[in-house]
Amino acid sequence: MKPSKNTSTKTLNVLAKERTILATERNALAFIRTGFSSFLLGLALINLFGQSSIYIYGGWIAIFFGLFFILSGIVLYFIRKNRMKTF
């Protein structure tokens, strides 16, 4: 997209930064959403199929990955947010 005569380069840079901030927030929320889904899947496996040990192990693995994705989303968001402040 070519800038028009009325649009300054500074305005384009501000818009690009805003777009990057929104993309980072979307990415972090996707990580957290996936983590919650995995966590709830693990709880459901453990509660619904508690007699079978394979489902219990699968449930604990899903809970672990869910917590990992939730924490990863939160940590990566703050790392990227701090990195964007330098631009």
Number of C-alpha atoms within 10 A of each C-alpha: 3 5 10 8 6 6 10 10 11 9 11 12 11 11 12 12 15 12 12 14 16 12 12 19 18 13 15 23 16 15 22 21 16 18 24 19 18 23 23 16 19 23 17 16 20 21 13 11 13 14 10 11 11 13 18 20 15 16 24 18 16 23 23 15 19 24 18 16 23 22 16 15 23 15 13 15 20 14 11 14 15 11 10 13 8 6 6
